Amino acid sequence: MELRTLRYFVAVAEELHFGRAAARLHMSQPPLSRAIKQLEADTGALLFARSPTGVTLTAVGTVLLDEARALLEHADRVRARVSEAAGAAAITVGILGDGTDPGVARLAAAYRRTHPGIDIRVRDLTDPTCGLRAGLVDVALTRAPFDETALTVRTLRSDPVGVVLRADDPLASHDRLRLAELGHRRWFQFPPGTDPLWQSYWNGGTPREGPVVRAVQECLHAVLWNGTVGLAPLGHDLPAELAVVPLIDMAPSRVVAVWNKGDTNPLIRSFIKTATVAYRH
């Protein structure tokens, strides 16, 4: 199995849709479909159950997803250590599923303009600190709160938060809601081992019950298919079948830049300086 094919597989498994996965990978859908079919031929089993609305993982696909994620993380760690030993001029940035944020676009343009010779690598991760503690990235663009032990955190912006609901949900017609009005509903959960501060915040500070999700698209599908509720920052585009209602008693979500405390890499310092300006607009 080639690492590139495994990356294709993980993208489809997380998006549960070939079209969205192809867009995320910046490629057309036909070669992506062919690569997945070849991977299924190599493994001797179907990895996805296909339907007109998308795909779902088979039991074999679920096993491969866990193994592929672990293998790709290890490969990225090897690449980062080799680059460090070679003294390569590069910086790896972790982004928490917020690549459509205009602040990210402004930051990318500004950093390319001021650092034309730097190799900028981007990883899209679901871990609240984007692989920072595991050494997978140099700096992360993410959202607080999380355990800040041994980390330096710079707040870039604060966003109001709303509850994501099916568009035909009775609560979706409200102009605003309070957390107490959602107490009887099922919420999506994060995998075991997720940072407790992060889990508590996105569950409105109260233990909840509901399906476990591992990616942004899985969160949206949990709402769409199961009527689950969850929280999300306001101002992000959602499918027409979903709606977001502002919560008036929920603390804003802080967009932050994070790096390991004591890391003196000058590329990180310049990145933070550029990010602070980019997110100010």
N, C-alpha and C positions, 0 to 999 in steps of 0.2 A: 504494500500500500504506500503510495506517495503521500508526503505531507500535504501537498497542494490539494489532492483529492480529499484527504481527511478534512481540510479546511472547508472545502465545498460542502461536504457532508454535514459538518457542524452548523454551517450557515443555514442549510435547509432544515435541519433538525430544530434549530432555535426559532426560525421564522415560520416553520410549518407551511411554507408556501414557496414554490419554485420561483415565481415571479419576483417576490420580495427578496428572496435570497440572491437572485441574480443581480438585482439592483444594488444590494448591499455589497456584493463582490465586484461591482462595476464590470459586469460581463453580460452577454446575451443569454437567454434561457436555454436554447437548444444544446450548446456545448455543456452546460451545467447538467442538463437532463442525461446527456450521454455519459458524462463522468459518473453520475450516480448509478446508472444502469450497469456500467462496467464494474463499479465497486460491488454492486449486488452480485454480479457474476463471479467476481473474485472471492467473495465470502460464501457464495453458494446459498444465499438466503435473501428474501425480501427485507429491506430495511425500512420501507415506508409502505403504508396502506394508502393508496391514492384515491381521490374523489374529485368531483368537479369543483368543490370549494377549497381544496387544499390537500394536505397530507397529514397523516399521523404516524408516529413511530410504532414499529412492530416491537415485539419483545427482543428480537435480535438487535434491532436498531437502538433500543434503549441501552443495551449492554455496550454496543460499539460507541455510543455517544460519550459515556463515562470514560472509556478507554482512550478515545480520540482526544478528548479535552486534556486528559493527563499527559498524553504523548506530545501534543502540540505545546503545552506549557513547558514541558521539559526541553523541547527543541528550541523554543524561544529563549529559555534560560541559558542553554548552551551557546546560542548565537550572541547573546548579550555579553557573556563572560569572555568569549573569544574576541569580540569587538573591543572590549575594555582592555584586554591584554595587548591588542594590536595598536591601541591608542587611537582608534578611529574617531573622527569628529562626528558623533551622532548622539541623538537624544531620543529616548523612547517615551511616548506619552500615552497614558492610559485614559480612556474616556468611557464614562458610565452611560452608555446607550443614549447619549444626548447629542449626537452628531448633527442634528438639524438646528440646534441652538444657534441663533445669529451671532452670539458671542464667540462661539467656536470658529465660525467662518471669518470673523474679523481678526481673531487671534492668528489663525492659520495664515491669512494674507500678510499680516504685519510681521510675523516671525519669518516667513519666507523672504520678505523684502529686506529685513535687517540681518538675516543669516543665510545668504544665498548658497554658501558652501557646506552647510550642515545637512546631514542625512536625518530627516525627521521621520521616525517610525511611530505608527499609531496602532494601539490595541484597543478594541472595543470589548470591555469585560463587564460582568455583572457583580463581581465582588465590590463592596462599597469603597475599598481603597484601590481597586483596579489592579491588583497584583503587586502593589508597592511593597508590601511586607515580604512577599516571596521573591523580590528582586527581579520581577518581570518588566517593570517600568522604572523610569527615573523620576517622573512626576505624574500626578494624576489630576484630571479634571472630573470632579464628582460632586456629590451632595452630602452634606452633613445631616444628622449626627452619626458618629461612629467612634470607636475607641481611638483616641488621639495619642496614646502612649508612644513615645519615641518618634512622633511625627510633628512636622511643622505645618500649620494650616493657615491659609490666607483666604478670607471671605471675599468673593468677587461680586456677588449679587444675591439678593433674597427674593424669592418668588412666592406669591400666595398659592395656597393649595386648595384643590377641590376633590370631590368624590366622583369617580368614574362609574357610570351606570349604563344599562341598556337604554336606548332612546325611548323605548315603550314602557320603561319602569315608571310607576306612579310618582316616585320622588323626583324623576328627571324634569318635571314641569316646574319645580320650585326655583325661585330666584336665588335662594341660599339655604343652607342646612346647618344643623348642629350635629356634632358627633353622637349625641345621645339619641338622635332620631335614627341612627344606623345600628344601634346596639343589638338588635335582634337578627341582623343579617349575617351571612357568611362572607368572610373576607379572604382574599388570596394570601397565602403564607409563603415565606422564604425557606430554602432548604435548611436542614439541621446544621448547626455550626455557623450560621450567619450571625454577624455582629449583633449582640442583643440590643444595643442602642438604636441601631438601624431598624431592626425588626419592630421595636417598640414604637418608634416614631411613625412608621408607615402603617402601623395598626392602631394609630390614634391613642397610644399610651395605655391600651387595654389588651389583655390576652384575647385572641380571637380563634375561631375555627374556620377551616376552609381548605381548598386545594393548594398544593405546593407548586410554585412557579419558579423558573430559573432565568427567564429573559423577559424583556419588555413585551414582545409579542405574545408570550404565554400569559402575561397579566391581562392583556386585552382579550384574548380568547377565553380566559376564565370568566370574564364579565359577559362576553357575548354568548357563550354556550351555556353557562351555568347560572347566570344572573348574579354572580359573585360581585361584591363591591370592593373597591380599592381606592387609594389616594393617588393623585398625580398633580404636578405643578400646573398651574393655569397657563394658557397661552400656547399650548402645543396642539397641533392638528390631530384630530381623531377621525376614525371612519364614521360615516353617516349614521351607522347603526348604534353608535355610542354617544353619550353626552357627559359633560362634566359640570357639576354644580358647586359653586364656591362654598367653602366651609368657614363660618365666621368665628369659630373657636379653636382653630388649628394654627399652630405657630408656623410662620413662613418656612419654606425650604431654602436652605442656604447653598448656593453654588460656590464651591471652594476649589482652590488649587492646593495640593498636598505633596510634600516630599519628605524624605527621611531626615530627621533632625541630625544636624552635623554634617550633612552632605555638602561639600564645598565646590561641587561641579559648577564652573562659571556658566555653563549652558543652562542650568536650572535657574540660576539667579536672573539671567536675562529673560528666560521664559516667563518667570513670575512677574517681572517688571512689565513685559509686553502684555501679559494676560490682564493685569490690573487696569491698564489703560483700555484694552479692547472691551472689557466688560463694563466699563464706566459709561459707555454711550447708550 
